[in-house]
């Protein structure tokens, strides 16, 4: 090996070995929006967790793939169906999102995120009367505890009573999911 190549190669190897010894390195931080690969024991991270983090990072297509992986691992649970429907909604696939969210509701009629997210789909499709009824169901099942569902219901009722109603910029429909976090769906009403 020539002397000209040996120096840069030695520096690269030294840098790589130091990075491997550091506690930080490429280890994902807790709460990071980036998808984790494996646990400390080398087990794969749940596809739902990966998908939720990808959704938070705005990577909706990759999140959908992670949710499909979760479906392969866990089956088509209500959580998985709702997540797949929400990802399709963010991708603008309203027909697919509606169909999958309705399946989630069939699987568990008390699953609040699926009801709320179906209402968001219906609003996007311009079906405000049905969306208002769906948001009312979500609000009742949630016992009025979620501010985002209350806001969605209020906006849907206003739009239903006055079809020319245009929401302020700070009043957008919110997607919700089980667990910590919300996905905001900005809409042009």
C-alpha positions, 0 to 999 in steps of 0.5 A: 500500500502506498504511503499516500493511502496509508495515512487517510486509511489509518485516520478512517479506521481510528475514527470508526473504532472511536465511534464504536466505543462511544456511548452515543454513536448511532444509537437512537435517542429516546423520543426520537422521531426516527425509526428504531431498528432493534432493541438493546437485546437485538430484537426488532422493534414493533412495526406500530412503534416504527410506523408511529415515529415515521408518521411523526417525522412526516414519512407517511409512505414508510410508516404505511410499510411499517404498519403492514409489517405490524399487520404481518406480525400481529394480525389486523388488530384494531390498532393496526387497521386504524394506523394503516387508515391514518397513513392512507389518509395522510397520503391522500388515499381517502377511499382506502383510508375510509374503507380501512377505518370502517374495518377498524370500527367493525373490529372494535366499535369503542375504538375512539381513534378510528372513529375520529380519524374516519370523521377526518376522512369524511370531512376531507371527502366533503361528507360533513353531515356523516362526519359530524355524526362520526365525531359525535360518536368519537366524542361520546366514547371518549367522554369528552376528554380529548380536546382535539376530538371536541375541536373536530366536532365543533368544526364539523358542526359549523361546516355542516350548518354553514357550508360556506364556513371557512376554518381559521388557519389555527383550526384544523382537523386532528388525527389521533392515535392510541398512545402518546401523540397526535397527528395534525391533518391540515385541511382546506375547509 
